Each structure stands twice: as C-alpha cells, then as structure tokens.
Amino acid sequence: ACFSRDMSQTHVLKPLQGLWESKPHKDCLQPVASMTAKELGAYGETIACSYLERNGYRIIDRNWSCRYGELDIIALAPPTVTQPRRRLIIAEVKTRRSMLFGTPMEAITPQKLERMRRASFLWRDAHPAEGKRQTRFDAIAIDFEDSLKPTISHVKGI
C-alpha cells in the first residue's frame, strides 16, 4: 500500500463497485471541505497511489525532495507487449476541491515541468538501479468539486 510520510494525514481507500468510497484515517476524521491545503494534497496523493496500484503500477518512491522541488510519485508502469521492461513514471498530483482557481491540470506550468525534469535527473542519480529506465512524466488530477467521491484524470506523457 502507498501512504504519505505523515500517517496522521493518511486516508484509507476502499474500492466500492469500481468507485472510490473514501474513509478518513482514524487520526484525521474530517471531511475534504475542512482539510488544509497540505492535508488535501496528501489525501490526493494517497488516492493517486491507490489508483496507480489498481492499474498495475508499482510505487517505488513518494514525496522525494531536492533543491528543485518535490517529486510526488515515482512508479514503475506495468509491462506491455511493446514495452516489456517497466518504464519509470514521475507523476505530479494536483488535487482540487473547487475550480475557482483553475483546474488541477492548469496548475502544471512549463516551469513546473522543467523543475520536475531536473529533479528526476537527481532522483535517477541517487537510485542507479532504477535510474537507467526510460522515463515518462504523467499528471494525475483529483477533483472533489461535485461530490465526496473524487474524479481522477490521468494524463500520460505530459
């Protein structure tokens, strides 16, 4: 399973007939609307990890920080016929409870992508066993605007 570093900010997710039923972790019994931005971000990252794992990805690192910023999720994509060796995925997660300040994807600017690219070089240098893999940058948007159940959008190869 995939959890954020601060377990008091972690939520446990249970699949419910293909939809997500979110249940707050015992130490964080508050609805999405009352979460701080940091708590909401950690919750969104947990949802994104669960989504990726359910789709065959293997999470190998989370919240890795360096001078260029933080990489939210580092994972290995499931093997495919055309790509039998698992590709390294660097995923940026954006979570929103409303669209007043734009969509989650609008928050991923060219400057943010450049910082992610630079940070990925440092991560690969620090993890030589995985660092030689082909790399793809993805974006995962978690939207709570219309309900308590999140809408998940996964854009591959941003």
Beta strands, then each sheet from edge to edge (+ up, - down):
strand 1: 11-16
strand 2: 19-24
strand 3: 58-66
strand 4: 69-76
strand 5: 88-96
strand 6: 135-143
strand 7: 151-155
sheet 1: 1+ 2-
sheet 2: 3+ 4- 5+ 6+ 7-
end
